[in-house]
Amino acid sequence: MIEEKSEKKIKIGLPKGSLQEHTFKIFRLAGFDIKILPRSYILNFDDSEIEGFLLRPQEIPKYVEEGKLDAGISGEDWITETKAKIIKVCDLKYAKKDIKKVKWVLAVPEKSEIKSIKDLEGKTISTEVVNIVKDYFKIKKIKVEIKFSFGATEVKPPRFADAIVDLTETGTSLKAHNLKVLDTVFESSSVLLANKNSWQDNWKKEKIRNLVILLKSAVESEDIIGLATHVPKEKLAKVLKILPPWENPTIVRISGTNLYDVRFTSHRIAARELLPKLKRMGCGGLVEFPLDKAIR
């Protein structure tokens, strides 16, 4: 008997551009294989229940709102900028390269006479996020002229604008263009969003929620590693005291020895201090291994 393929699908949009590489990495860690068809915006998932599209993150929130997509990944910034009416399912807490937020910052030339945001009264601001900037200056009660930038925003001042609001992750580009930051206007990270009607469909909601579990565990695994070590019986109590407070290690007596095999997870940075401590305490067989998923 030939098994019929399910006709049930969710349509999901993934961000093209700066978020693309990290997004594909997260999906790969979550267990999905995605192929991009040549010269196409269509994505082939190895899951027959997912139909994928590669789109600009600026477009995804509106396509989700309109029902052209059931779900998508975009930045909190573009959800706010487009004022899309969607369901924010979860914050995936990653940016272009790392697990952190990116910032839209207000910047002026280093040699500018503008020293504070109050000095921008009546000045011109160039940015790609016009609505976000409008709301920012409205709260500050400062009147400015806001001009949309089609890109290369950091080169606009001082000839084409007095100041800019631009996206930064490391600040390197701003420094390279001799710009100084006056304030942070908006912080953003990647968000999984869903169409309101799709969220009312039990099957689609369950599919999206399952996706959330896998993606969040993949994001967390980037910062979490597995560790294993052999601990002498007389050292076990002291070793357990220095392990991460949220950790419940697996402890197994090694047959025929006075050693215990202890396995646990740790934040990658914390392990740099933890591993030498364990070695000095007499632990042996120290092994570090990556995790594709970290579901807690």
N, C-alpha and C positions, 0 to 999 in steps of 0.2 A: 504493500500500500504506500502510495506517494503522499508524503506529508505536505499539506498546503501551507504556503507562506502566509504569514500574518499580514493583513492589509492595514493594520493599525500602525500609524507612524506619528512621530513628532517632528516638526520642522524647526531646526535650530540654526541660528546665525552665529558664526564665530568671527572675531574681529581681524580684519586685514591690516597690515602695517606693523607699527611698533609693538603691539600686543600679540601679534600672530605667533611668533616663535615660542614665547613662553606659554601661550594658551595650548598650542599643539603638544608641548612638552607635558603639561599637566594632564591632558587627555591620554597621552601615551602612558604616563605613570598610573593613570586610573584604569588602564587595561584596554584602551581603544586604539585601533589602527585606523588612521585617516589618510586618504590619498586625495590629492588635488588633481582634477582632470586638467590636461594642458589647455592653456588659454581659456579657462572657464572659472566661474565663481561657484561651481557645484563641487561639493565635497562627498567623497565616497567613504562612508563609515563601514566597519566590519560588523555593524549591528543593523540588521534589516529593518529595525523599528525606528531608526533615526535617519532623517533626510537633512543633510547639512549644506550650508551656503556660506561662502567667504565674502564678507561685506565690510565696508568701512564702519568703524565703531560709532561714528556720528549718525549713521543711518539705522542701526539696529534697533534702538529704543522705539522709534516711530513705526518700524515694520512690525515690531512685537505688539505695539498698541493697536495697530490696524488689523491684526490677525493674519498678516502675511507670513508671520513666524509664530510658532507656539512659544518659543523660548529663545534666548540669546545671551551672549556675554558681551558686555560693554562696560565703559567706565561710569562711575557715579557722576562724573563731570558731564558726560553727554546725556545722561538721563535728566539731570537738572537743567542743562542748557536747552534741550528740546522740549522740556516740560511734558514728557511722555507720561501718559496714564497707564502704568503697568504694575505688576506685582514684583516687588523686590524679594526674590526667593532667599538669597543669601549673599553675603559679602565674601568673595573668594580671597581677598586680602593680598593679591599680588599685583605688581605693576609691570613695567616693561621687562625688567631683568630680575628683580628680587621680590621677596615677600615683604612688601611695604607699600605705603601710599606715595603717590606722586603729588606734586604741588603746582598749582597755578599761582605764580608770584607776580607782584607788582614791582617793576624794575625801571630804573632810569640810568642814563649814562653816569659813570663814576664822577665826572667833572661837572655834572649838572648842578645848577643852583637850587634845584628842587631837593630839599632835605627831608621833607615829611609829606604825608598824603595831603595835608592841608594846603601845601604849596601847589597842588594840582588843580585848584579851583580855576575853571575856565580853560584848562589845558586839554590836549588831544591824547587819547589813549588808543593804541592799536592792539587788537586781540582777535582770536578765533572764537572766544566764548563771550559773545556780546551780552547775552541775557544774564549770565553769571556776574559779569562786570557791572552791568546796570544795577542789579540788586545790591551788589557790594557798595557802590557809591551812594545809592539811595539810603542805605542804612547809615552810612557815614555823613549823609547830608552835605555832600560835596557835588557841585555841578561840573560835569566834564563832557567833552564831546568824544563819543566812542565810535571808532571806525573798525569795520571788519577787516581782518587780515587773511589773505589767501595762503599764508605760509611765509617762511623766512621772517617771522615777526621780530626776531632779535636784531635784525639789521635796520629796522625802521627808525629808531631814534638816533640822532636828534633831527635829522632832515625831514622825515615824514610823520613823526609823532613825538610828543614830549615824553611819553612813557609807554610801556607795554605791559600787558598781562600775558605771560607765556608759561608753558608747561616745562617743569624741570624735575629731573630725578636725582641728578648729582650736582647740578649747578655749574658744570664744566663749560657748557656752551655760553652761559651768561658771562662768566669770567673771561672767556675767549673774546667776547665782543665788548669787553670793558663796561659791563653793566653791574649795578649794585641793586640789591633787593631792599625795597621799602617795607613790604608786608606780604604775608601769605593771604591770598584771596580765597582759595578753595583747595581742599585736599581730596584726593580721589584714589580709588583702587577698583579692581575688577568686580563686577556684580553679575550674578546670574539672575536674569529677569524672565518673567513669564507673562503671557497674554491673559487678561482677566477671564475671558470665556474658556480658554484652555485650562485654566486653573480650576474651573468648575467641572471639567470633565474628569471623572474618577480615574480612568485609565491613564490619561495624559498627566494628571497630577502625580499619580504614583510613579510613572516613568521619570518624571522630572525630579521627584524627591529621591528616587534611587540614584539618579545622576549626581545629585547634590552630595550624597554620602561618599560616592567614589571620588568626586572632584575635590571635596574638602580634605579627604584623607590623603590624596595625592599632593595637595598644597602643603599640608602639614609634614608630609614625609620629606619634603625638600629641606626642612630645618631639623628633622629628627633622624638619628642614626641608631642602629642596634649595636650593642656591646656585649661581649662575653668574656669571662675570665675564670680562672681556677683559683679558689680562695681556700687557704688552710683553715681548718676547723676553728683554731684558736683566734683567727683574725676575722671570722665571719660577722660577729656582732658589730665590730668597729667599721667594717666595710659597709654594712647595711646603713649605718648612720650617715655616711657621706654621699649616698646615692640621692638622685633627685627626689625631693619630697613627695612629688606626685606619682612616683614610680612604685609599682608592685613587681619586684623581680621574680623570675623563675629560678628556683634553687633546687638542684638535684645532687645528691651524694654520688660521687664517683666511686664505683665498686672497687673494693680492695685497696683503697687509699684513704688518706686523712684529708682529702680535698673535696670541695663542693664546686660544681659548675654553676655559676651565677650569670644569668642573662637578663638584660634590661635595656631600656632605651634612654637616650639623652639628647638634649639640644646639641647641635653640631659644635657650636662655640664653647659651650660648657665642657664638652669632652676634652678640650685642649688642656684644661686644668685637672680634670678628673683622672685621665689616664696616667699621668706621672705620679699622682697621689697613690693610685692603686698599685703601681709598680713599686713605689717606695715602701708600701705596707706589706710587701711580700707576695702580691698576687702574680700569677703567671699565666701564660697562654692567652694574653690579651688579644682580642680580635675585634675589629670594627667592621660592620657590614651595612650597606645601604638598605633602605626600606622603600619599596614602591608605593606602599600605602601605610598609613598610620591611623587606624580607626580606633577611637577611644570610646 
